[in-house]
Amino acid sequence: MKTGRLEAFSDGVLAIIITIMVLGMSAPEDYHFEALKPIIPVFLTYVLSFIYLGIYWNNHHHLLHAVNKVNGTILWANLNLLFWLSLFPFATDWMGKNHFEANPTAIYGIVLLMAAIAFKIMVYCVIKNEGKDSNVGKVYSKDKRMNLSLLLYALGVVISFFFPILSLAIYLAVALMWIIPDKRIEKTIND
């Protein structure tokens, strides 16, 4: 199977996730700027989640651009990734409305960790389908940044029970690691 339908479906799901997330933010009843102060954590959490969804969309697009064909295993791996990404609105809403308390921050980190694991599983399935010498295999076979991200997410979850703000800093640091798209796929395809 070609990747077109998988890409279109995934793009649609990500668009819906972002829409649900923004609809989770409520404007204050008051018209003064001071009324915005209590919803700053909600907005900041939304921004972080939006950045993460953008990172996943970008990396997903690059990954599928390098894939020649998909099979049922890759389709299920993609659904697994979309499942974890679909939990972003809930985790974002809970953490923002509770002003970065320990439990919501831990759940947010768990969702980040599981989405990263799901992406790694999808990459593994693609490499298994296309081979280690494929474009994806050359780029992702030993991806240190992906493994470091998993470690940092797990660390952030544990730390969130003691210092939630520090775990948020870790989650932000991981996002910054990925904010610049991975040029290796484009370079490998163009070589």
Sequence and secondary structure as in RCSB ss.txt:
>XXXX:A:sequence
MKTGRLEAFSDGVLAIIITIMVLGMSAPEDYHFEALKPIIPVFLTYVLSFIYLGIYWNNHHHLLHAVNKVNGTIL
WANLNLLFWLSLFPFATDWMGKNHFEANPTAIYGIVLLMAAIAFKIMVYCVIKNEGKDSNVGKVYSKDKRMNLSL
LLYALGVVISFFFPILSLAIYLAVALMWIIPDKRIEKTIND
>XXXX:A:secstr
  SHHHHHHHHHHHHHHHHHHHHT    SS SGGGGGGGHHHHHHHHHHHHHHHHHHHHHHHHHHT S   HHHH
HHHHHHHHHHHTHHHHHHHHHHTTT HHHHHHHHHHHHHHHHHHHHHHHHHHHHH TTSHHHHHHTT HHHHHHH
HHHHHHHHHHTT HHHHHHHHHHHHHHHSS  HHHHHHHH 
